[in-house]
């Protein structure tokens, strides 16, 4: 019986030593990655919005205008313009940085996505233009 207990303790000790220790910086990095990924899904409309951009979540919480500041029509109007310009730039990798404009945004102008989706997309475009010093339209952006 003593041999079984000693063997069990030895196995637990070896396992404990073999598992990598987590540092506080690793934990903070994981939290930052989770916070920098914003996902909205609506199964009934079969769409999903995923925004993965380091710093965007913090900017959204600290700098962006609050929900309700802009009307939904205003957000939709700006998003239409910016999505068209974005997709145009995706199709011109020799003219625009393909690392910035990696993939097209499938934003159906006939679909009613609701306020929250339009709010997040609008604010992502604001963040993107300010952070990367890009201009997707003829008007100046402001937070």
C-alpha positions as CSV (number, residue, x, y, z in Angstrom):
1,X,0.0,0.0,0.0
2,X,2.8,2.4,0.9
3,X,4.4,1.7,-2.5
4,X,1.2,2.7,-4.3
5,X,0.9,5.9,-2.3
6,X,4.5,6.8,-3.0
7,X,4.1,6.0,-6.7
8,X,1.1,8.2,-6.8
9,X,2.9,11.1,-5.1
10,X,5.9,10.6,-7.4
11,X,3.6,10.8,-10.5
12,X,1.8,13.9,-9.2
13,X,5.2,15.5,-8.5
14,X,6.6,14.8,-11.9
15,X,3.4,16.0,-13.6
16,X,3.4,19.2,-11.5
17,X,7.1,19.9,-12.5
18,X,6.4,19.2,-16.1
19,X,3.5,21.5,-16.6
20,X,4.6,25.0,-17.8
21,X,4.2,27.8,-15.3
22,X,1.9,30.6,-16.4
23,X,3.1,34.1,-15.9
24,X,1.1,37.2,-15.3
25,X,2.1,38.6,-18.7
26,X,0.7,35.5,-20.4
27,X,-2.6,35.9,-18.6
28,X,-2.8,39.6,-19.5
29,X,-2.0,38.7,-23.2
30,X,-4.8,36.2,-23.3
31,X,-7.2,38.7,-21.8
32,X,-6.1,41.3,-24.3
33,X,-6.7,38.9,-27.2
34,X,-10.2,38.1,-25.9
35,X,-11.0,41.7,-25.4
36,X,-9.7,42.6,-28.9
37,X,-12.0,40.2,-30.6
38,X,-15.6,41.3,-30.9
39,X,-18.1,38.8,-32.3
40,X,-21.8,39.4,-33.1
41,X,-23.9,36.6,-34.6
42,X,-27.5,36.3,-35.6
43,X,-28.5,32.8,-36.6
44,X,-31.9,33.8,-37.9
45,X,-30.3,36.2,-40.4
46,X,-27.3,33.9,-40.9
47,X,-24.6,36.5,-40.5
48,X,-21.6,36.9,-38.2
49,X,-19.5,39.9,-37.6
50,X,-16.0,39.3,-36.1
51,X,-13.7,42.2,-35.5
52,X,-10.2,41.2,-34.5
53,X,-8.1,44.3,-34.1
54,X,-5.6,44.9,-31.3
55,X,-6.6,48.0,-29.4
56,X,-10.1,48.3,-30.9
57,X,-12.0,47.2,-27.9
58,X,-10.2,49.6,-25.6
59,X,-10.7,52.4,-28.1
60,X,-14.4,51.6,-28.4
61,X,-14.8,51.7,-24.6
62,X,-12.7,54.9,-24.1
63,X,-13.0,57.1,-27.2
64,X,-16.0,56.2,-29.4
65,X,-19.3,58.0,-29.1
66,X,-21.8,56.2,-26.9
67,X,-24.5,54.0,-28.3
68,X,-27.5,56.1,-29.3
69,X,-25.4,59.1,-30.3
70,X,-25.9,58.5,-34.0
71,X,-29.1,57.4,-35.6
72,X,-29.2,54.0,-37.3
73,X,-29.8,55.6,-40.7
74,X,-26.7,57.7,-40.2
75,X,-24.6,54.6,-39.3
76,X,-26.0,52.6,-42.3
77,X,-25.3,55.4,-44.7
78,X,-21.6,55.8,-43.6
79,X,-21.1,52.1,-43.5
80,X,-22.4,51.7,-47.1
81,X,-19.9,54.3,-48.3
82,X,-17.0,52.9,-46.4
83,X,-17.7,49.2,-47.2
84,X,-17.8,50.1,-51.0
85,X,-14.5,51.9,-50.7
86,X,-13.0,49.1,-48.5
87,X,-14.0,46.4,-51.0
88,X,-12.6,48.5,-53.9
89,X,-9.3,48.7,-52.1
90,X,-9.2,45.0,-51.5
91,X,-9.5,44.4,-55.2
92,X,-6.5,46.7,-55.9
93,X,-3.6,45.1,-54.0
94,X,-1.0,46.8,-56.1
95,X,-2.4,50.3,-55.2
96,X,-3.4,49.7,-51.6
97,X,-1.6,47.8,-48.8
98,X,-2.9,44.2,-48.9
99,X,-1.9,43.8,-45.3
100,X,-4.5,46.5,-44.4
101,X,-7.2,45.5,-46.8
102,X,-7.0,41.7,-46.6
103,X,-10.6,40.6,-47.3
104,X,-13.8,41.9,-48.6
105,X,-16.7,42.8,-46.3
106,X,-19.9,41.1,-47.2
107,X,-22.3,43.9,-46.2
108,X,-25.6,43.4,-47.9
109,X,-27.2,46.8,-48.4
110,X,-30.7,45.3,-48.4
111,X,-30.3,43.5,-45.1
112,X,-31.4,45.2,-41.8
113,X,-28.6,44.3,-39.4
114,X,-29.8,46.4,-36.5
115,X,-28.2,49.1,-34.5
116,X,-25.5,47.2,-32.7
117,X,-24.0,45.7,-35.8
118,X,-24.0,49.1,-37.6
119,X,-22.6,50.8,-34.5
120,X,-19.7,48.4,-34.2
121,X,-18.9,48.4,-38.0
122,X,-19.1,52.2,-38.0
123,X,-16.7,52.5,-35.1
124,X,-14.3,50.0,-36.5
125,X,-14.1,52.1,-39.7
126,X,-13.5,55.2,-37.5
127,X,-10.8,53.4,-35.5
128,X,-9.2,51.9,-38.7
129,X,-9.0,55.3,-40.4
130,X,-7.5,57.1,-37.4
131,X,-5.1,54.3,-36.4
132,X,-3.8,53.6,-39.8
133,X,-4.1,57.1,-41.2
134,X,-6.3,56.0,-44.0
135,X,-9.2,58.0,-45.6
136,X,-12.1,55.9,-46.9
137,X,-14.4,58.8,-47.9
138,X,-14.5,62.4,-48.7
139,X,-15.3,63.5,-45.1
140,X,-13.0,63.7,-42.1
141,X,-13.5,61.1,-39.4
142,X,-13.9,61.9,-35.7
143,X,-14.4,59.7,-32.8
